[in-house]
Amino acid sequence: MSRRLLGALLTAATATVLLGTTPASAAAANFAGTVALSNCSGSVVKPAATPDTAPALVMSNGHCLETGFPGPGQVITNRTSSRTFTLLNASGGNAGTLRAKKIVYGTMTDTDVSLYQLTTTYAQIKSSYGISPLELSNAHPSAGIAIDVVSGYWKRIYSCNVDGFVYRLKEGSWTWKDSIRYTSACQTIGGTSGSPIVSGGKVVGVNNTGNEDGQRCTENNPCEVDQAGNVTVHYKTNYGQETYGIPACLTAASEIALTQAGCTLPRP
């Protein structure tokens, strides 16, 4: 995972080269509603049922939190934050700056996700910048579907397909459940952590890691574990975490409600 944060150390010249290698098929997606963090990528997201008058939410990875990596079993809720996010328009231009009010939820247990509640509502963002949020799908994604991993940090889009799902993905001290494995075309790099995984115009996951060196179950080298406990290593394969369960854990006021019916996110 730390290699996903290395994007902050790469030069602008490198970014320009990377932009030049964006697959032509990525043109179907755009950057509207994505954000750049200081060290990662993210997006303004909204469950379909949430009213536009609710405070907006930004989604990224748990390992992208400004407070550092949450430990195994650690769940962060309702922690004050004043973090800022650069909001992007469709072409990847800087549309404006958004500010967090608090970290609504963050963890690296079972999944790798952070949710920030902003000081502005979805309606205010639409009025000020002409940008709508990305809708969070509440359906489990399917194997084989086309996906775009949209990095606000690098202003780059990776297009591939869902190769399959991983029963358990282990990396260092952390374990994630039912992770998304990408086909080889999505060779995500440092700084793409927290990018929304978009399919059919909706967010189905959040990008978070990949096996860099072919090592087994170490940091930056996640391994796959099946239901029988068999371990396999997929060198240069990248992964994301599903997000379809998040809407059931949010209220209409964009607050976290982990005891709400249908919510399966880990609790503190």
Secondary structure by P-SEA (a helix, b strand, c coil): cccccccccccaaaaaaaaaaccccccccccccccccccbbbbbccccccccccbbbbbbbccccccccccccccccccccbbbbbbbcccccccbbbbbccccccccccccbbbbbccccaaaaaaaccbbbbbbbccccccbbbbbbccccccbbbbbcccccccbbbcccccccbbbbbccccccccccccccccccccccccccccccccccccccbbbbbcccbbbbbbcccccccccccccccccccccccccccccccccc
